[in-house]
């Protein structure tokens, strides 16, 4: 356990020892801030006339679709390229703990990027007329859904990083797989003529469960879906590095 904590701290510190950690958090907060408060359009809170943060929860999955692969692409690819992965295997830490350490490091960076957005909620809360007249349940449901969505992206990105020693290749794989799980099943479902088949195919995708949670109702089926996909990709990552 101590070795796992040490590796977790090392991986998290590595994000900020280079520009990648600052860049990802900065880009996420800058773009969401601009679209929600400055740029006119459907995402702009002031233009909408309603005290809601739907724009944030519509934008964030697409921003994370590219930003999270940018932080996960190096986690295993760089270790493999530099030859330090074999050295890591010689340490008194299991391969499962190696995977979890890198995964949790990625999740910590996601949390760091999400925490400042609570300021948006506070702003909207006091802008409402009367104060506090907002859908608090819907907000926190969406927040939990966004956190789980990002958790899946990190798991996918970690798996993609284990596939190659090239970070760009890992990035492309992560973006592609994340897109398939977020929106690909919806596109596939739209091609089906059967209503029951459409629902079955769409239920395999993240968007279906993310949208359900954004209504403020935390259904165990949605949570189970996210945890299952995360577990699937973490197991696949462990299998990949074990085979390596």
N, C-alpha and C positions, 0 to 999 in steps of 0.2 A: 504493500500500500504506500509506503514512504517513497519507493521508487516511482510509483505512478504519479504521486503528487509532485515530485521533483520534475518529472517529464512534462506534466501539465503546465507547471509554472514556466518551464523553459520554452515550451511551444508558444504559450501566450506572450511571453516577453519577446519572442522572435518577431511577432507581428509588429511590435513597436520599435524594434531595433532597426527596422528598415521603414520605408515610407508606406508600405502596404496597409498597415493597420490604420494609420492616420488618414490615408487616402480613402479607404473604404468607408470609414465612419464619416469623414468630411463630405464625400460625394453624396452619401445617403441623406445626411441631414440637410445639405445645401439644396439638393434637388427637391426633396419633399417640402422644404420651407418655401422655395420659390414657387412651386406648383400650387401649394395650398394658400399662400398669402400674397404672392406678387403677380404671377402670370394670370391673365384673365382666362376663363374657360370653365369647363365642367368640374374641375378639381378645386377651384378656388372657393374657399369657405365664405369669403365676404360677398362674392358674386351670387352664391347659391341662396343667400337669405335665410338659411337654416343653421341652427347650432348643431352641427354634426361633422364627423370626421370620416365620412365615407370615402373621400378623395384619398386620404392616407392609406386606407386599407385596400383601395383599388390600385394605387401606385406601387406600394411596397413589394408585393409579390414579383412584379416585373423588374423592379430595381434590384432586388435580391437575386433574381434569376441570373444576373451577370456579376453582381458584387460578391456573392458568396463563393462562386467558383474561383474568383480572383484570390480569395484568402485560403481556399482549400487546395488549390492546384499544386502548391509546393510541399504539402505536408508529408507525402510519401515520395513524390517524384524527385524532389531535391535530395532526399536521403538516398534514393537509389542512384541518382546521377553522381553524387559525390562519394558513394561507397560507404556511407556511415550507417546504412540500414543493417548491414551484416554485423557491424560493431555493436549496434543497439541490441541485436539479438543475443549477444554474449552477456548482457547485463542481467542481474537477478530480477527480471520482470517478465511476466507472461506476455505472449503476443496479444491476447485479449486486452490486457491492461494498456499495452502500447496503443491499440486502436482506440480504446476509451479515452486515453489521455489526449490524443490528438483531436478526437471528436469534441470533447469537453472544452478544449482550448478554442476551437472554432465557435462553439456555442457561447463562450464568454464574450467573444468579440461581437457577436450578434446582440447580446444583452447590452453591451456598451453602446451600440448604435441605436438600440431601441429606447433606452432609458430617457435620453433627452426629449424624445417625442411626447413624454408625459406633459411637457410644457404646453403642447398643442391642446391637450385635453383640458388643462387648467384654464387656458385662454378661452376656449369655447364655452367652458362651464360658466365663466363670468360674463361672457358676451351674450349669453342667452337671456331672453326676456319672458318671464322673470329669471333671475339668476338661478342656475342649477336645473333649468327646464330642458334637460337633454336625456337621451336614452342611455343611461349609465350602463344598464345590463348589456345592451347591444355593443357599447364601446369596449367593455372588458371582455365580452365574448369574442369580439373581433381581435382584440389584443392577444388573447390566449391562442386563437386560431392562427394569427400571424406568427407567433412564437413557435407553434408546432410546425407550421409550414417552413419556416426558416430552419428548424431542426431537421426536417427531411432533406432540405437542400444541402445542409452541411454533411449529412450522412451520404448523400449521393456524391457530393464533391470529394469526400474522403475516399470513397470507392473508386471514383474516376482517377484520383491521384495515384492509387495503387496499381493502376493498369499500365502506367508508362513512366519512364524516367524523364520525359519531356513535359515541362510545365504547360506549354501551349496546347499540347495534345490533351493533357488532363483537363485543361480549362474547357476546350471544345466538347469533350465527352461529358463533362459536368453540366454545361449549359444545355446540351442536347437532351440528356436524360431528365434534367429538371423540367425542361419545357414539355417533354412527353408526359411526365407525371402531373404537371400542373394543368396543361391545356390540351395535350395530345388526345387524351381519352374523350374529351368533350367534342373535339373535331371528328373523331372516329364515331362517336355516338350519333352525331348529326347526319352521318351517312346511312344510318340504320332506319328502316321503314317501320319497325315494330316499336311501339311505345315501351313495352316491357324490356326489350333488348336495349333500347336507348338508355333507360334508367340503369340497367345492369352494367353497361359499359361505362357510363358517366360516373358511376359509384366507385370505379377503380381509380379515378383521378383525384388529385388534391383539391381542385377547385370546387367540386361538389360538396366536400366536407367542410372546406374553408367557408364557403358561402352559408352553409347551414349554421356554423358556429357564430357567424357575424350577426345572426338574428338575436344573439344573447342567450341562446339555449345550448348548454353544454351537454350534448348527448354522448353517452358512453360508446356508442357505435362509431362516432366521429373520432373520439380520442383513441379508441382501439385501432382504428385505421391508421392514424398517424404513427402510433407506437409500433405497429406491425411493419410499416414501410421502413421506419428507422431501424428496427431490429433486423429486417431483411438485408439492408445495405451494410450494416455493421458486421453482420455474419459473413456476408460476401467479401467484405474487406479483409476480415480475419482469415478467411479461406485463401484469399489471393496472396496475402503476404506469407501465409504458412506454406503455400505451394512454392512461392519464390524462394 
